Amino acid sequence: MILKLNHLQGKSAASTAQDVIGTIYKLLEEGHIDQHQFACLQIELDWIQYKQNFREVVIATQGYNQSGDQVPLMDVHVDTRQVVPGCLRAELLRAIARTQPEHQQRDRLPLEDFRSLRHSIVWEFNKLYWSRLKDWEQATGKGYEEALPGGVSDGHQPEAIADAVESFWNLLQELEAKNQLPPEIFLLEIGVGTGTRCGLWLTKFRDLDQSRGTNYYPKLRILLGDYSLATLDISRPAVKEHVDLCSFLVLDAVNPLKTLSFLRHKILQVHSTNVYDNLPDEEVIRRDGHLYFVQVRAYLPMAEVARLATEFDLAPDRVRPMIHRILAGGFDDLGTHARGVCFWQEVWKAMRLEERLVQVEDLPDFPFPDGLDASKLEDILQEAPSDFRFHLSSGALESFVNTLPLLHPRGYLQVQDIFVTDLNQYRVGFYGPGKLDGSLLNWVNGALLKEVAERAGYNVHFEPFRYRKGSRTSVLYTTRRE
Amino acid sequence: MNLPLLPTAIVGSYAMPGWLERLKTDYFARRISRHDLDEIYDAASKAAIKDQEIAGLDIVTDGEPRRDNMVDYFLERLPGVQIDRSSKKFYYDFYDSVVQGKLPMASLGLAQDFRFLQTFTERAAKFCITGPHCLTKRIRNQFYPSEEALATDIAKVMNLELKALVKAGARLIQIDEPYFSGFPEDLSWAVKVLNTLVDGVDARISVHICYGNRYGKPSWEGSYRYLFPAILDAKVHQLTLEFARRGGEDLDLFKEFPSSFELGLGVIDVKIHDIETPEMVASHIRKALEVMPAEKIFVLTDCGCFHLPRDVAFAKMQAMVEGTKIVRKELGKS
């Protein structure tokens, strides 16, 4: 057995680690785990960063080949924060038992079949959240930014905005000096949030432009893009002083090019804050020279199903159909709209993800996200740890490669988000998915973006966000690769 | 040379297949030998020639599969340029190149590539070289007093090479100078260097000036207006420019600045994968006919097809040929 210890919580988890070892040996001696299983076990603790997530205290993940037969690989993850003294043995037993083919899933209600995380129902919930944000906020009485891990968006820091404005103005100066200033200066914000950043940026830029006597401000064309019409509406008041320069576009962050292909090679600045971490993701494990794709299945614990049924006056077998009704926007099916919203929130709170590992036997035929293929992944993995779990960051990667063609030859992309900037950081821990109010949060594999960018003609740099102490975000920015 | 009205061709490179990229990388990683790589290049080049013929192009190139990029292939061969061969991570990257002394006059051996092309096609063959201005921009100059001085010596060496190409049978030679658009301030001396390069070279010479195609994207934006009137002093037969991606606005420059130049008219956007329709191609040609007689127009891609998937590049070439046929028919020359 391999025991992998992380020290993520800033406090000693030694006692839990000792408890885990003792319990596993005991289960072995008592015959609950056989020698063969024991030899294939890899136990990892602690591995979850977010307090709110989709995991049980202990999860056991079994390996399968592509034919669906089990292979000798089992990962067990322990969330030490959730461990209650005395519960470990039962949780371990339960988790391992669930991996057995003969095990009947009587303690949970699956909401889907096993599938790639990016195609999981959790993303439908995420989409619903952004499209019905007002409903959620009304029910909770707090804005979505308050639900962020830091309680505030780093995108609004005035000093950061001032620096960004200054550097953009400098770029315009350089272009003008070379007689290459475009008649219209396009900027794109992907994921507009409350619109606060855009509003602050524009005001700052206008002031700077006026004070320096240049006349760039009227040439600005600001594209505010978001897939949620509700969010675009929310952002409008924040830019009201500059609204003549602004266009509000419903846009899929995963493929901005689809909406904006007419601006290919025309946009001088693309910016986003905390968008990549909220795009559909997939996960891959590298172990013993093989790659395993992580498949997930969303479920509700049966105890939660019973609770929901009672609370919302439903037969237990009506809970799953009602979830699908809610996802289709049928909030009124539970009597009142508010009750429907409440059901949605309760389901989200209760939802969990189980997972299994499926060996990737034919890498070239793997359904890679846009921008990645087998040879690129192999190149990237050459410098990576031999045994680790990583994000494929499919949504972020696709957004990235589908944004780069929009950039003007002198344009750049700036993304403020939570990045893994070096694959070796995965040795220390794996982050996500986290469960926020109604939405998901994943760390983004910046190291992968960096490699993909190089093949697309850009160098990618990461700078820790220095404007707020304790911020976990970094700023990715691109420079043209010669 | 017997060419039809509105002859069709690609600018230089054909699609670089993913498998060839991997094999190039395998060579750098010493997993395959130089001999094997050369055989692979030969096969890829023959395939590129055949694809151009099947698509119906009137003028063909060798597809340039041997070139990692438009610079290194020449700098590796240019005597006196020192290359740091450890400076590449990926085959398409540029080497770090430096000049620390006067360039000696010696052959680059390009005629061999032209002979290969000629062996495998009976169509008119075009050979493309990267021009001295572009090469100069990729060299760290630690010897010459100016970029112009370095570029002039490169032009002198390459002038001999062009003459060797002519001796080998080359009649259509294209000089690629995309960096003109990035450094318009160099144009006055860059044209002089260009004239040194082509001095006494008995071939139909075109100069290809685009806005860059590195990684399949433009490196600069602007208008071809910067070329005029300085480019009128260039002793070349043809200007080969991109119009499909940028639109035909700059065609009016040929009206404003009359010259004896032929026009290499870019009608295929090589930076997108959408396939042009023949009618779109025809429309580009018709627009050019407003400023230039048909006898002086060559129908081309905007730039090399290096970054296009093979099937896309092939379909674009077919569209170019079909579109040209439409206009030839309209002109009564089909």
HADDOCK unambig.tbl for C-alpha pairs under 7 A between the chains (distance, minus, plus):
assign (segid A and resid 180 and name CA) (segid B and resid 221 and name CA) 6.89 0.50 0.50
assign (segid A and resid 180 and name CA) (segid B and resid 222 and name CA) 5.87 0.50 0.50
assign (segid A and resid 409 and name CA) (segid B and resid 218 and name CA) 5.94 0.50 0.50
assign (segid A and resid 409 and name CA) (segid B and resid 219 and name CA) 5.02 0.50 0.50
assign (segid A and resid 409 and name CA) (segid B and resid 220 and name CA) 5.32 0.50 0.50
assign (segid A and resid 409 and name CA) (segid B and resid 221 and name CA) 6.90 0.50 0.50
assign (segid A and resid 456 and name CA) (segid B and resid 215 and name CA) 5.85 0.50 0.50
assign (segid A and resid 457 and name CA) (segid B and resid 215 and name CA) 5.26 0.50 0.50
